[in-house]
Each structure stands twice: as structure tokens, then as C-alpha cells.
Amino acid sequence: MLGMGGSQLYIPILYWLGLDFKTEAIPLGMLLNVVNTGTALTTYTIKKMVVWKTAFPFALTMLILPPVGAWLNAQIPTKPLIAFFALFTATAATLMLSGWRPQKGEMSSKGRILLGLFGGSILGLFAGLIGRGGGSFVVPLLYIAGLEAKAAAATSAFVVTCSGVSSFISHLAIAAKPNWIIWIGCVIAVFLGSNLGSHIMAQKLKPKGVRMIFGLLLWAVALFLFINDVLLKKGE
């Protein structure tokens, strides 16, 4: 519904269910991220909601940088990685709850390209590092570029799919330990949910209420991660 992959919830839930954070939860979370946004993207493309000229600069850098982040992920201990994930999630939740839209006017074509290349580079690195598609930040950046809410969500689905594919392949190649029965079951569930959610958004969704609920949920996840898995948990 929101143009976001959902890894901000998939990864902590999978981790709390017993999967290893770096070798199982993050790779599977990124795979589900791709399934989610890729399914939604099909709907948005058919309905001609994606602004391709704005999408491509973001997508280019978010395809290239995730392997670097995935390599860094393998070098960093688990606890600091979880702390960074929690901080990233809390920041995204705050942006969602605020409904921040800094600009209503159209940005120039050159400005959109520069914004896409710069913003996509940073978010692509983070996507590989902590297993996030970056949709929570791509959408506000698309607002800056002048896109309306539904166009921003649809365009974000394409960008996040690109970053998710790159990040997933990188983690799979470097450190992933897939349990294919669990992975296939999760993929089927996410495919069904994403297909339903994208159709609801395209046809009749007023996203403010969903955004508020989702933002509060993300804040709760971020706080629990930081308190339970960083401050209280012993080890790395």
C-alpha cells in the first residue's frame, strides 16, 4: 500500500523468531522485500502510475551500491548492526508520522537526476548494510522531487525493487544460509498480501491512516530492538 518493501518489519520479526540476524533474517527479509515491491510494481505499471524519468537515477545507484554495504555487513559485529537498524527504523518512522513534504512545486529535470544519484547512493549503501530497501526514505525524497503521494509510492516500488534485488543477491553470495521451506512459505504469503495491498492503494486507499499506524508500529519495533537486543542482550 505504501510503496515500501516491508523489510523494516520482516527482518526483526524473523530475528525474534530465531533466525540469525546477518545470515538468515536479512537475506530472507530482502527477498520478501523484492517479492512485495515487485508484485506491487506490476500493478502500478499497468495503471501507469510510475514516473520513470525520476525513478531511473535512483534505481541506478541503488543497484550498484548494495554489494558494498553487504560486504561491510559481514565485517561488522551483530549488536552494532542491530543498533544501526533500530536507528534507521526510528528515523523512517518519524518521517512517516510527520507526513513531511518539503516541496509542492516541480523540481527541474537536472535537480531530479542529482537528487536521485546522491540519495540513491546513500540509500543503496544502507540497503546492503542492514537489509533495507530504503522505501521509507525514497518516498520523502520523491516528495522533494515534486511527485504526488500515489506517484511517489508507485515510483518508490520500482526503486526499492532494484535495491532489493541487488542487496539480496549480494547477501546470498556472501553469507546467506537459506532454509528453503521457510523461504518459499514466506514468499507465497508476501506475494498474496502485496497483490491485495497494491490494488487497494491504486483504487481507493487514503494512505494517511495506514501511514500513522505503520509509523507507530515502526517506532515500537525500533525501541524494542534497541532495548532488548542492544542494551540488554549479551554477546556481540
C-alpha positions in Angstrom: 0.0 0.0 0.0 2.8 2.5 0.9 5.4 1.7 -1.8 7.7 0.2 0.8 9.1 -3.3 0.8 8.4 -4.2 4.4 11.9 -5.3 5.4 11.7 -2.9 8.4 9.2 -5.4 9.8 10.2 -8.7 8.2 13.8 -8.6 9.5 13.1 -8.0 13.2 10.2 -10.5 13.2 12.3 -13.2 11.6 15.1 -12.4 14.0 12.8 -12.7 17.0 11.5 -16.0 15.7 15.0 -17.4 15.9 16.7 -16.8 12.6 20.3 -15.5 12.7 20.3 -11.7 12.1 23.0 -11.5 9.5 23.0 -14.8 7.6 19.2 -15.6 7.7 16.9 -12.7 8.7 18.5 -10.0 6.5 18.8 -12.1 3.3 15.2 -13.5 3.7 13.9 -10.0 4.6 15.4 -8.7 1.4 13.9 -11.5 -0.7 10.5 -10.7 0.7 11.1 -7.0 0.1 11.7 -7.8 -3.6 8.6 -10.0 -3.8 6.5 -7.3 -2.2 7.6 -4.3 -4.2 7.9 -6.3 -7.4 4.4 -7.5 -7.2 3.1 -4.0 -6.4 5.2 -2.6 -9.2 3.4 -4.8 -11.7 0.0 -3.3 -10.6 1.4 0.3 -10.7 3.0 -0.2 -14.1 -0.2 -1.5 -15.6 -2.1 1.5 -14.2 0.7 3.9 -15.5 1.5 5.3 -12.1 5.3 5.1 -12.2 7.3 8.3 -13.0 10.1 6.6 -14.9 12.3 9.6 -15.6 12.5 10.2 -11.9 12.8 6.6 -11.0 15.9 5.7 -13.1 18.6 7.9 -11.4 17.6 6.4 -8.0 17.4 2.9 -9.3 20.9 3.1 -11.0 22.8 3.9 -7.8 20.6 1.6 -5.7 21.6 -1.3 -7.9 25.3 -0.5 -7.7 25.9 0.3 -4.0 24.3 -2.5 -2.1 27.1 -5.0 -2.7 29.4 -2.6 -0.9 27.0 -2.5 2.1 26.7 -6.3 2.1 30.4 -6.6 2.3 30.5 -4.2 5.2 27.7 -6.2 6.9 29.9 -9.2 7.0 32.7 -7.3 8.7 30.6 -5.6 11.5 29.6 -7.4 14.8 25.9 -8.1 15.1 25.0 -5.8 18.0 26.2 -2.5 16.4 24.4 -3.6 13.2 21.1 -4.1 15.1 21.6 -0.7 16.8 22.0 0.9 13.4 19.0 -0.9 12.1 16.9 0.3 15.0 18.1 3.9 14.5 17.3 3.8 10.8 13.9 2.4 11.6 13.1 5.1 14.1 14.1 7.8 11.7 11.9 6.3 9.0 9.0 6.0 11.4 9.4 9.7 12.4 9.3 10.7 8.7 6.2 8.7 8.1 4.4 10.0 11.2 5.2 13.6 10.3 4.0 13.3 6.8 6.9 15.6 5.8 6.5 17.0 2.3 9.0 19.9 2.0 8.1 20.9 -1.5 5.0 21.0 -3.7 6.4 22.5 -6.8 8.2 20.6 -9.6 11.9 20.1 -9.4 13.9 20.6 -12.6 15.0 17.5 -14.6 18.6 18.2 -13.6 17.7 18.5 -10.0 15.8 15.2 -10.0 18.8 13.4 -11.6 21.2 14.8 -9.0 18.8 14.0 -6.1 18.4 10.5 -7.4 22.1 9.9 -7.8 23.1 11.3 -4.5 20.2 10.0 -2.5 20.2 6.6 -4.2 23.9 6.2 -3.5 23.5 6.7 0.3 20.3 4.5 0.5 21.8 1.8 -1.7 24.8 1.5 0.7 22.4 1.3 3.7 20.2 -1.3 1.8 23.2 -3.7 1.5 24.4 -2.9 5.1 21.3 -3.5 7.1 18.9 -5.2 4.6 16.6 -2.3 3.9 15.1 -1.4 0.6 15.0 2.2 1.5 11.4 2.9 0.7 10.9 4.8 3.9 13.4 7.4 2.7 12.8 7.1 -1.1 9.2 8.3 -0.7 10.1 11.5 1.1 12.9 12.2 -1.5 10.3 11.7 -4.3 8.1 14.3 -2.5 11.1 16.7 -2.7 11.2 16.0 -6.4 7.6 17.1 -6.7 5.7 13.8 -7.0 2.3 13.4 -5.5 1.6 10.7 -2.9 0.4 7.9 -5.2 3.0 8.6 -7.8 5.7 8.6 -5.1 4.5 5.3 -3.7 4.4 3.7 -7.2 7.8 5.1 -8.3 9.3 4.0 -5.0 8.2 0.4 -5.6 10.4 0.3 -8.7 13.4 1.9 -7.0 13.1 -0.3 -3.9 12.8 -3.4 -6.1 16.1 -2.6 -7.8 17.9 -2.0 -4.5 16.3 -5.1 -3.0 17.4 -7.4 -5.9 21.0 -6.1 -5.7 21.1 -6.4 -1.9 19.6 -9.9 -1.8 22.0 -11.2 -4.5 24.9 -9.7 -2.6 23.9 -11.2 0.8 23.1 -14.6 -0.9 26.6 -14.6 -2.4 28.5 -13.5 0.7 26.9 -15.0 3.8 23.3 -16.2 3.5 22.2 -19.6 4.9 18.8 -20.3 3.3 16.2 -22.6 4.7 14.2 -23.1 1.5 11.0 -24.4 3.1 10.7 -21.3 5.3 11.7 -19.0 2.5 9.2 -20.4 0.0 6.4 -20.2 2.5 7.2 -16.6 3.3 7.4 -15.7 -0.4 3.9 -17.0 -1.0 2.4 -15.1 1.9 4.1 -11.8 0.9 3.1 -12.3 -2.7 -0.6 -12.6 -1.8 -0.5 -9.7 0.7 1.3 -7.4 -1.7 -1.0 -8.1 -4.6 -4.0 -7.3 -2.5 -2.4 -4.2 -0.9 -1.3 -2.7 -4.2 -4.7 -3.0 -5.7 -6.3 -1.3 -2.7 -3.8 1.5 -2.9 -4.3 2.1 -6.6 -8.1 2.1 -6.4 -9.3 3.6 -3.2 -6.7 4.0 -0.4 -6.5 7.2 1.6 -3.0 6.5 3.0 -2.8 8.9 6.0 -4.4 6.4 8.5 -2.3 3.5 7.3 0.9 5.6 7.4 0.2 6.7 11.0 -0.4 3.1 12.2 2.7 1.9 10.3 4.8 4.7 11.7 3.8 3.9 15.3 4.5 0.2 14.7 8.0 1.0 13.4 8.8 3.1 16.4 7.7 0.3 18.7 9.9 -2.1 16.7 12.9 0.3 16.9 12.6 0.8 20.6 12.2 -3.0 21.3 15.2 -3.8 19.1 17.4 -1.2 20.9 16.4 -2.1 24.4 16.1 -5.8 24.2 18.7 -6.7 21.6 21.3 -4.0 22.1 21.2 -2.7 25.7 20.1 -5.9 27.5 21.5 -8.7 25.3 24.9 -10.0 26.0 27.3 -11.0 23.3 28.4 -9.3 20.0 
